[in-house]
Amino acid sequence: MLHNSTIDKQINHRSIRKFKDETLSKEHLETLYTVFQHTATSMFMQNASILHISDKDKRAKIQKLCNQKYVGAEGDLFVFVVDLYRNQQIRKQLGKDDGRVHTTDIFFQAMEDTLLAFQNVANVVESMDLGYVPLGTINDHPLKMLKVLDLPKLTFPVLGMQVGIPDQKPQLKPRLPLKFTAFENKYNKDFQVKDLKHYDQVVTTYYDLRDANRRIDSFTKQITGKKLDNHETDRDQIPEELHKQGLCLDWK
């Protein structure tokens, strides 16, 4: 396998949840924004925006909704937003109707733009020897989060990111072996759960070493556990909230 500084940082990525009590410099922010700005974009629509949440009250509300103490604590908090409002306004102010802005197709293109931008920013964060943790919990309570962020129609928060100077050195979390996830030309449907036995042992050892007092079981037991068991959460409201935001209106 080839190696350079970028590759090494990517394959050694660790989510950081404890940061030093410092915020990013003006130069750091300018760099993140410029990298965000130059991300690849579907059809040159540039359907993504980024919010830097510096207001203490708003950060506290977001932390409560995410139910994670490190969210909005030390470091800087960002929210990556699917943004079709801007292009809708361009059309409206130039005398055009909304066209395809409300379709699932255009929403997915905006999702692609936003996720690409997130990963671009994540890469540059680590290139500057900073750390980050993705915040999927930004969507745990979608209606309340939309209100806290005061987002207009035709926008939707996709991911949060807590960024800062790392104040911990967590272990590298073991990933699924590539034979289960990387295929040549054809998806391998001949999957047998028994073939994950060794990986299960590796994952169990990782969690035992990380926190022996809080045992988290093997990968397959996590997948067959409460994470994917049938239960209702506020995330189940996401399709309804997307519709209320004027998104995916052709998706019934």
C-alpha positions in Angstrom: 0.0 0.0 0.0 1.2 3.5 -0.7 1.8 6.0 2.1 2.0 9.8 2.4 1.0 12.2 5.2 -2.6 12.5 3.9 -3.2 8.7 3.6 -1.6 8.0 7.0 -3.9 10.6 8.7 -7.0 9.1 7.0 -6.3 5.5 7.9 -5.4 6.5 11.5 -8.5 8.6 12.0 -9.9 8.6 15.5 -13.0 10.4 16.6 -12.0 13.0 19.3 -14.5 13.7 22.0 -12.3 15.6 24.5 -10.7 18.9 23.4 -8.5 21.5 25.0 -10.4 24.6 26.2 -9.4 26.7 23.1 -11.3 27.8 20.1 -10.1 27.9 16.5 -8.1 30.8 15.2 -9.3 33.2 12.5 -6.8 31.4 10.1 -8.2 28.0 11.0 -11.8 29.1 10.3 -10.8 30.8 7.0 -9.1 27.6 5.9 -12.1 25.4 6.8 -14.5 27.7 5.0 -12.3 27.9 1.9 -12.0 24.1 1.7 -15.7 23.8 2.2 -16.2 26.3 -0.6 -14.1 24.4 -3.1 -15.8 21.0 -2.6 -17.1 19.2 -5.6 -20.8 19.9 -6.3 -23.5 18.1 -8.3 -24.4 20.1 -11.4 -22.7 23.2 -9.9 -25.7 23.8 -7.8 -23.6 24.4 -4.6 -26.5 23.1 -2.4 -24.7 23.1 0.9 -24.1 25.6 3.7 -22.2 25.5 7.0 -23.1 27.0 10.3 -20.5 27.9 12.9 -22.3 27.9 16.3 -20.5 30.2 18.6 -23.5 31.5 20.6 -23.3 29.9 24.1 -27.0 29.7 24.6 -27.5 28.0 21.2 -24.7 25.6 21.9 -26.2 24.6 25.2 -29.6 23.9 23.5 -27.9 21.8 20.8 -25.9 19.9 23.5 -29.2 19.1 25.3 -30.8 17.9 22.1 -27.8 15.7 21.2 -27.5 14.5 24.8 -23.7 14.4 24.5 -21.6 16.5 26.9 -18.8 17.1 24.4 -21.2 18.7 21.9 -20.8 22.5 22.1 -18.3 22.2 24.9 -14.6 22.8 24.2 -13.5 23.6 20.7 -15.8 24.7 17.9 -19.2 23.4 16.8 -20.3 23.3 13.1 -23.5 22.2 11.5 -23.6 21.1 7.8 -26.8 22.0 6.1 -28.6 20.8 2.9 -29.5 24.2 1.4 -32.0 24.5 -1.4 -33.4 27.8 0.0 -30.7 29.9 -1.7 -31.3 28.5 -5.2 -35.1 28.7 -4.7 -34.6 32.4 -3.9 -32.5 32.9 -7.0 -35.2 31.5 -9.1 -38.0 33.4 -7.3 -36.3 36.7 -7.4 -35.5 36.3 -11.1 -39.2 35.6 -11.9 -39.0 31.8 -12.2 -41.1 29.2 -10.3 -39.5 26.6 -8.0 -39.0 24.1 -10.7 -37.6 20.8 -9.4 -36.4 22.3 -6.1 -38.9 20.3 -4.0 -38.1 16.9 -5.6 -36.3 13.9 -3.9 -33.8 13.9 -6.8 -32.6 17.4 -6.1 -32.6 16.8 -2.3 -30.3 13.8 -2.8 -28.0 15.9 -4.9 -27.9 18.4 -2.1 -27.2 15.6 0.4 -24.3 14.5 -1.8 -22.9 18.1 -1.8 -23.3 18.4 1.9 -21.7 15.1 2.8 -18.8 15.7 0.4 -18.2 19.1 2.0 -18.3 17.5 5.5 -15.6 15.0 4.6 -13.5 17.7 2.8 -13.5 19.8 6.0 -12.8 16.7 8.1 -9.7 15.9 6.1 -8.4 19.5 6.4 -9.1 19.5 10.1 -6.8 16.5 10.6 -4.2 17.9 8.2 -3.8 20.8 10.7 -3.3 18.4 13.6 -6.8 19.2 14.9 -9.4 16.6 15.9 -13.1 16.2 15.2 -16.1 14.0 15.9 -19.1 13.7 13.6 -22.4 14.4 15.2 -25.2 12.3 13.8 -27.1 13.2 16.9 -27.9 16.5 15.3 -31.0 14.7 13.9 -32.1 12.9 17.1 -34.9 15.5 17.5 -35.3 17.1 14.0 -38.2 19.5 14.7 -36.6 20.9 17.8 -33.2 21.2 16.1 -34.7 23.1 13.2 -36.2 25.6 15.7 -32.9 26.0 17.6 -31.0 26.6 14.4 -33.7 28.9 13.0 -33.4 27.4 9.6 -35.7 28.5 6.7 -37.8 26.2 4.5 -35.8 24.1 2.0 -32.9 23.5 4.4 -32.1 20.6 6.6 -29.2 19.9 9.0 -27.4 16.7 8.0 -24.4 16.4 10.3 -22.7 18.3 13.1 -18.9 18.4 13.7 -17.1 19.3 16.9 -13.6 20.5 16.1 -10.7 21.4 18.3 -7.2 20.6 19.7 -7.3 17.0 20.8 -7.0 16.4 24.6 -7.1 12.6 24.3 -5.5 9.8 22.4 -8.1 7.1 21.8 -7.4 3.7 20.4 -7.9 3.1 16.7 -11.3 1.4 16.3 -11.1 -1.8 14.2 -13.1 -1.8 11.0 -14.7 -4.7 9.1 -12.1 -6.6 6.9 -12.2 -5.3 3.4 -13.3 -8.7 2.0 -16.7 -7.9 3.5 -17.0 -4.3 2.1 -14.8 -3.9 -1.0 -15.8 -5.8 -4.2 -14.5 -6.1 -7.8 -17.3 -5.5 -10.3 -19.9 -7.6 -8.5 -21.4 -7.4 -5.0 -20.6 -10.6 -3.1 -24.0 -11.9 -1.9 -22.5 -15.1 -0.4 -22.2 -13.6 3.1 -21.9 -15.9 6.1 -22.1 -14.3 9.6 -19.8 -17.1 10.9 -17.0 -15.6 8.9 -17.1 -12.6 11.3 -16.0 -14.7 14.3 -12.4 -13.4 14.3 -13.6 -9.8 13.8 -16.0 -10.1 16.7 -13.1 -11.1 18.9 -11.1 -8.1 17.8 -14.0 -5.7 18.5 -14.6 -7.2 21.9 -11.0 -6.9 22.8 -10.9 -3.3 21.6 -13.8 -2.4 23.9 -12.5 -4.3 26.9 -9.2 -2.4 26.6 -10.9 0.9 26.2 -13.2 0.6 29.2 -13.1 -2.7 31.1 -15.9 -1.4 33.4 -18.3 -0.8 30.6 -18.3 -3.8 28.4 -19.6 -3.4 24.9 -20.0 -6.6 23.1 -19.0 -8.0 19.7 -19.9 -6.4 16.4 -22.6 -8.9 15.5 -24.2 -8.7 18.9 -24.3 -4.9 18.5 -26.0 -5.3 15.1 -28.5 -7.8 16.5 -29.1 -5.6 19.7 -31.1 -2.6 20.5 -29.5 -0.3 17.9 -31.6 -2.0 15.1 -34.4 -3.5 17.2 -37.8 -2.2 16.5 -38.5 0.9 18.5 -39.7 4.5 17.9 -37.5 7.5 18.1 -37.9 11.2 17.1 -35.7 10.3 14.1 -38.7 8.6 12.6 -40.2 12.0 12.1 -37.5 13.0 9.6 -39.6 12.2 6.5 -42.4 14.3 7.9 -40.0 17.2 8.8 -38.5 17.1 5.4 -41.9 17.6 3.9 -42.6 20.4 6.2 -39.4 22.0 5.1 -40.6 21.8 1.5 -38.2 18.9 0.6 -38.9 15.6 -1.1 -42.5 16.6 -1.8 -42.7 13.9 -4.5 -41.7 11.2 -2.0 -44.9 9.7 -0.5 
